[in-house]
Amino acid sequence: MRNRFLFFLGFIICFLVLSYLFLYFKAGSQEIVISIRIPRFLLTLVTGFILAGLGYVYQIVLNNPLAEPYILGISSGAAFGSILAAVSGLFLLMPLFGFIGAVLTMFLVWQLARLGGFFSSTKLLLSGIIVGLFFSALISVIMYFNQKDIGNIINVLMGNLGHVFSNLEWTIFRYILIVSLVIMLYLFSQSEKINIISTGDEIATSLGVNVTRLRKLLFLLGSLLTGVVVAYAGIIGFVGLIVPHIVRILTRGNKRYNLILSACGGAFFLLFCDFIAMHLTIVELPVGIITSFLGCPFFVFILVKNK
């Protein structure tokens, strides 16, 4: 108990220090902090919170350590929808288009994984990769014919948390933020059922869990959250892969609070990555580059560990 208390105390102290540095390091003026740093701070926290939380959920319900929105192709579908809205000048509708793209992707992945009469998490992951590549090809076509919008497209593809909100966008974002947090709270309320699924479909069904229905609902809600994240922050990979694994290692198999710990850990991890992206070089880097540099070797580690 004492070690757990010290761990959480250390986490909170590190989070507060990092938050202060994120908001005020080289800020220049209070106006920059209020108009630029605080919106970016909130967007970063929410993005990391959602991505890591969904990563944990997908890994549990699919019983596969490599599952996350980026690997499943959902991020690519959401990016296609968001980019389509952006090049059409419908910037305010990017979250809606992102959600539609994410849901369409999940539907295609699910149907592709069911071909042949049987369903497995491995088939679902491979289907996600295939569908993700397809939407990436469509995005390349959009880039080729809309080179004047290439800056906006690159921001979506590489992950950029430096979104500049207009007054109307900021108002819409706050409402979307509330809805997203309500959905995450619902996921937390289903933690026990989600953890039961990890024991196997037959055991979960015998314990009264409607596995198929819960999976579909989780994927639908996950697609909604992914569409929102990609619309504002772009594609940021590996957050949902790295953080849940670290949480499981630290908690040593105690699954009770792993979902909330993964979500909070994702917020901290992405805040750290974006701080590096802002100040590592003279020119600010897209945060997706930083998470990919950290995520690729971690991906290899998981493959070797689960060979």
C-alpha positions in Angstrom: 0.0 0.0 0.0 2.8 2.4 0.9 4.6 1.7 -2.4 1.4 2.3 -4.3 0.9 5.6 -2.5 4.4 6.8 -3.2 4.0 5.8 -6.9 0.9 7.9 -7.3 2.4 10.8 -5.3 5.4 10.7 -7.6 3.1 10.6 -10.7 1.1 13.6 -9.5 4.2 15.6 -8.8 5.8 14.8 -12.2 2.5 15.6 -13.9 2.3 19.0 -12.2 5.9 19.8 -13.0 5.4 18.8 -16.7 2.2 20.8 -16.9 3.8 23.9 -15.6 6.7 23.6 -18.1 4.3 22.8 -20.9 2.3 26.0 -20.2 5.1 28.5 -19.3 8.4 27.3 -20.8 9.4 29.9 -23.4 5.9 31.2 -23.4 6.9 34.8 -23.7 3.7 36.4 -22.4 0.5 35.6 -20.5 -1.5 36.1 -23.7 0.3 33.3 -25.4 -0.4 31.0 -22.4 -4.1 31.8 -22.4 -4.8 31.8 -26.2 -2.3 29.1 -27.4 -0.8 27.0 -24.6 -4.0 26.3 -22.6 -6.1 25.1 -25.6 -3.1 23.0 -26.7 -2.7 21.6 -23.2 -6.3 20.5 -23.0 -6.2 19.0 -26.5 -3.1 17.1 -25.6 -4.5 15.7 -22.4 -7.8 14.7 -24.0 -6.0 13.1 -27.0 -3.6 11.0 -24.9 -6.4 10.1 -22.4 -8.6 8.8 -25.2 -6.0 7.0 -27.3 -4.4 5.1 -24.4 -7.8 4.3 -22.9 -9.0 2.9 -26.3 -5.8 1.0 -26.7 -6.3 -0.8 -23.5 -10.0 -1.6 -24.4 -9.1 -2.9 -27.8 -6.2 -5.1 -26.5 -8.5 -6.6 -23.9 -11.6 -7.3 -26.0 -9.5 -8.6 -28.9 -7.1 -10.4 -26.6 -4.2 -9.1 -28.7 -1.4 -7.0 -27.4 -0.9 -5.2 -30.7 -4.5 -3.8 -31.0 -5.0 0.0 -31.0 -6.8 2.5 -33.2 -3.7 3.2 -35.3 -3.0 -0.5 -36.0 -6.6 -1.3 -36.6 -6.8 1.3 -39.4 -9.5 3.3 -37.6 -7.2 6.4 -37.5 -6.6 6.2 -41.2 -10.4 6.1 -41.9 -11.0 9.0 -39.6 -8.1 11.0 -41.2 -9.7 10.4 -44.6 -13.0 11.8 -43.4 -11.4 14.8 -41.7 -9.2 15.6 -44.7 -12.2 15.3 -47.1 -14.0 17.9 -44.9 -10.9 20.2 -44.8 -10.4 20.3 -48.6 -14.1 20.9 -49.0 -13.8 24.0 -46.7 -16.0 22.4 -44.1 -13.6 22.8 -41.2 -16.3 22.9 -38.5 -17.6 19.5 -39.7 -14.2 17.7 -39.5 -15.1 15.9 -36.3 -18.4 14.6 -37.9 -16.6 13.5 -41.1 -13.9 12.0 -39.0 -16.4 10.0 -37.0 -18.1 8.8 -40.2 -14.8 7.8 -41.7 -13.9 5.9 -38.5 -17.2 4.0 -38.3 -17.0 3.1 -42.0 -13.5 1.8 -41.5 -14.5 -0.3 -38.5 -17.5 -1.7 -40.4 -15.2 -2.7 -43.3 -12.6 -4.2 -41.0 -15.3 -6.1 -39.1 -16.8 -7.5 -42.3 -13.4 -8.4 -43.8 -12.4 -10.2 -40.6 -15.6 -12.3 -40.8 -14.9 -13.6 -44.3 -14.4 -17.4 -44.4 -17.0 -18.1 -41.7 -14.8 -17.5 -38.6 -13.7 -14.5 -36.6 -10.3 -14.0 -34.9 -8.4 -11.1 -33.4 -5.5 -11.9 -35.8 -7.8 -11.6 -38.8 -9.2 -8.4 -37.4 -5.7 -6.8 -37.1 -4.7 -7.9 -40.6 -8.0 -6.5 -41.9 -7.3 -3.3 -40.1 -3.9 -3.0 -41.8 -5.5 -3.7 -45.2 -8.3 -1.2 -44.8 -5.9 1.4 -43.3 -3.6 1.1 -46.4 -6.6 1.5 -48.7 -7.7 4.8 -47.0 -4.0 5.9 -47.0 -4.1 5.5 -50.8 -7.3 7.5 -51.0 -5.6 10.3 -48.9 -2.7 10.2 -51.3 -5.1 10.8 -54.2 -6.6 13.8 -52.4 -3.1 15.2 -51.7 -2.2 14.9 -55.4 -5.3 16.8 -56.6 -5.4 19.4 -53.7 -1.8 20.4 -53.4 -2.8 23.9 -52.1 -4.2 22.2 -49.0 -1.2 20.0 -48.5 -0.3 21.8 -45.2 -3.6 20.9 -43.6 -3.3 17.3 -44.9 0.2 16.9 -43.5 -1.0 18.2 -40.1 -3.6 15.4 -40.0 -1.2 12.7 -41.2 1.7 13.5 -38.9 -0.3 14.5 -35.8 -0.2 18.1 -34.8 -1.5 19.3 -31.5 -0.9 22.9 -32.3 -4.5 23.4 -33.6 -5.4 27.1 -33.6 -9.0 27.4 -32.5 -11.4 30.1 -33.7 -14.0 31.3 -31.2 -16.6 29.1 -32.7 -14.3 26.1 -33.0 -13.4 26.5 -29.3 -17.1 26.5 -28.3 -17.8 23.4 -30.4 -14.7 21.7 -29.0 -15.8 22.2 -25.4 -19.1 20.5 -26.1 -17.3 17.7 -27.9 -15.0 17.4 -25.0 -17.9 16.9 -22.6 -19.4 14.2 -24.8 -16.0 12.5 -25.1 -15.5 12.4 -21.4 -19.0 11.1 -20.8 -18.2 8.2 -23.2 -15.0 7.5 -21.4 -16.8 7.4 -18.1 -19.2 4.9 -19.7 -16.2 2.8 -20.7 -14.8 3.0 -17.2 -18.2 1.7 -15.9 -17.9 -1.3 -18.2 -14.3 -2.1 -16.9 -15.4 -5.2 -15.1 -17.1 -6.7 -18.2 -14.2 -5.7 -20.4 -11.8 -7.5 -18.1 -14.1 -10.6 -18.0 -13.8 -10.8 -21.8 -10.1 -11.2 -21.5 -10.7 -14.6 -19.9 -12.3 -15.8 -23.1 -15.6 -15.5 -24.9 -17.1 -18.8 -23.5 -16.3 -17.9 -19.9 -17.5 -14.3 -20.3 -20.8 -15.6 -21.9 -21.3 -18.0 -19.0 -20.9 -15.1 -16.6 -23.7 -13.2 -18.3 -21.7 -10.9 -20.6 -23.1 -10.5 -24.2 -19.7 -10.5 -25.8 -20.7 -9.8 -29.4 -23.0 -6.9 -28.4 -20.5 -5.4 -26.1 -17.7 -5.6 -28.7 -19.8 -3.9 -31.3 -20.8 -1.1 -28.9 -17.1 -0.6 -27.8 -16.0 -0.4 -31.4 -18.7 2.1 -32.2 -17.9 4.3 -29.3 -14.2 3.9 -30.0 -14.7 5.0 -33.6 -16.6 8.1 -32.4 -13.7 9.0 -30.0 -11.1 8.3 -32.6 -12.9 10.4 -35.2 -12.9 13.4 -32.8 -9.2 12.9 -31.9 -8.0 12.7 -35.5 -10.1 15.7 -36.5 -8.4 18.0 -34.0 -5.0 16.3 -33.4 -4.4 14.2 -36.5 -3.0 10.7 -36.6 -0.9 10.0 -33.5 0.2 6.4 -33.4 1.5 4.1 -30.7 0.1 5.9 -27.7 -2.6 3.2 -27.3 0.1 0.6 -27.8 2.8 1.7 -25.4 0.9 3.1 -22.4 -1.4 0.1 -21.6 1.6 -2.3 -21.7 3.5 -0.1 -19.3 0.5 0.0 -17.0 0.1 -3.7 -17.0 3.8 -4.2 -16.2 3.5 -1.7 -13.2 0.3 -3.2 -11.8 1.5 -6.8 -12.2 -1.7 -8.3 -13.4 -4.2 -6.3 -11.2 -6.7 -5.3 -13.9 -9.2 -3.5 -11.7 -8.1 0.0 -12.4 -6.0 -0.6 -15.5 -8.3 1.3 -17.9 -8.3 4.5 -15.9 -4.6 4.2 -15.2 -3.9 3.7 -19.0 -6.0 6.7 -19.9 -4.3 8.9 -17.3 -0.9 7.5 -18.3 -1.7 8.3 -21.9 -2.4 11.9 -21.1 0.9 12.3 -19.3 2.9 10.4 -22.0 1.5 12.5 -24.8 2.0 15.7 -22.8 5.7 14.7 -22.5 6.0 13.8 -26.2 4.4 17.1 -27.3 6.7 19.1 -24.9 9.7 17.4 -26.7 8.1 18.1 -30.1 7.8 21.8 -29.3 11.3 22.3 -27.8 13.6 19.6 -29.1 14.6 21.5 -32.2 14.5 25.1 -33.5 11.6 24.1 -35.7 8.6 22.5 -34.0 8.1 18.8 -34.9 4.7 17.1 -35.4 4.1 15.0 -32.2 3.3 12.0 -34.3 7.0 11.8 -35.3 8.0 11.6 -31.6 5.5 8.9 -30.7 6.5 6.9 -33.8 10.2 7.1 -32.8 9.3 5.8 -29.3 6.6 3.3 -30.5 8.5 1.4 -33.3 11.1 -0.1 -31.0 8.4 -0.8 -28.4 6.4 -2.6 -31.2 9.5 -4.8 -31.8 9.8 -5.5 -28.1 6.2 -6.7 -28.0 6.6 -8.9 -31.0 9.7 -10.5 -29.5 8.1 -10.9 -26.1 5.0 -12.6 -27.6 6.7 -14.8 -30.2 
